Amino acid sequence: MTDYLDWLAQRREAFVVMKKKEDSMSVERAVFKYDLDGMLNCWFHVDLPVGHEILDVDMQGPPYSKPEKPKLWALVDPFETKMVSREFLLAFTGENFNMVGYEIYIGSMVSSEGFRIHVFMRPVEENNNAI
């Protein structure tokens, strides 16, 4: 178990929720952080484990330095190997963008310069196959 957690810490920032089960510790879920590396007003893909639940979006970077980058946090099964691709769109307040297909609002974040960025996700299609 220690080797797995060491590997997990190196791969992604994760906070593992532990639950006592039949006198042993077992990992039920973990919160993973993902980069939202898309350009503003353009769609882009992020691969997430099957069964994920999106928790939050925010700006994050090295303490007291720039540049901050948009991040997404999701509750995932850390042992899930199948991934699904999700499409996201980042948009500034007041800018025109094509909203067609991005009906799910995920959240908003504020950069250190004071710009508010809004995150939208394309709805999951029934035929979206796991990789």
WOGI-V652152 format. One record per residue. N is the residue number from 1. RES is the residue in one small letter. SS is DSSP state (h for helix, s for strand, l for the rest). D_FIRST is the distance of its C-alpha to the first C-alpha in Angstrom with 1 decimal. Layout:
# WOGI-V652152
n = <N N>
res = <RES RES>
ss = <SS SS>
d_first = <D_FIRST D_FIRST>
This chain:
# WOGI-V652152
n = <1 2 3 4 5 6 7 8 9 10 11 12 13 14 15 16 17 18 19 20 21 22 23 24 25 26 27 28 29 30 31 32 33 34 35 36 37 38 39 40 41 42 43 44 45 46 47 48 49 50 51 52 53 54 55 56 57 58 59 60 61 62 63 64 65 66 67 68 69 70 71 72 73 74 75 76 77 78 79 80 81 82 83 84 85 86 87 88 89 90 91 92 93 94 95 96 97 98 99 100 101 102 103 104 105 106 107 108 109 110 111 112 113 114 115 116 117 118 119 120 121 122 123 124 125 126 127 128 129 130 131>
res = <m t d y l d w l a q r r e a f v v m k k k e d s m s v e r a v f k y d l d g m l n c w f h v d l p v g h e i l d v d m q g p p y s k p e k p k l w a l v d p f e t k m v s r e f l l a f t g e n f n m v g y e i y i g s m v s s e g f r i h v f m r p v e e n n n a i>
ss = <l h h h h h h h h h h l l s s s s s s s s l l s s s s s s s s s s s s l l l l s l l s s s s s s s l l l s s s s s s s s l l l l l l l l s s s s s s s s l l l l l l s s s s s s s s s s l l l l l l l l l l l s s s s s s s l l l l l s s s s s s l l l l l l l l l l>
d_first = <0.0 3.8 5.5 5.2 6.4 8.7 10.0 10.6 12.4 14.5 15.4 16.5 16.9 14.8 14.7 12.1 13.7 11.9 13.9 14.3 14.9 16.4 15.1 11.4 9.5 9.1 9.5 13.2 14.5 14.3 17.4 17.9 21.0 23.3 26.4 29.7 31.5 34.6 38.1 40.1 42.0 40.4 37.8 34.5 31.3 27.7 25.1 22.8 20.3 22.3 22.4 22.1 24.1 25.8 25.7 27.7 29.4 30.5 31.5 29.1 29.5 29.3 30.6 34.5 34.9 35.8 35.2 33.0 31.5 31.1 27.5 26.2 23.3 22.0 19.7 17.7 15.2 12.4 12.0 15.9 17.4 21.0 22.7 26.0 28.4 30.0 33.3 33.9 37.1 37.5 41.0 42.8 45.0 48.5 47.8 48.9 46.3 46.2 44.4 44.9 41.7 39.7 40.4 37.0 36.9 33.4 34.4 36.2 35.3 37.6 37.6 38.6 42.0 42.4 42.1 40.7 38.7 38.2 35.5 36.4 34.6 36.3 35.9 33.5 35.7 35.5 35.4 32.6 30.5 26.8 26.0>
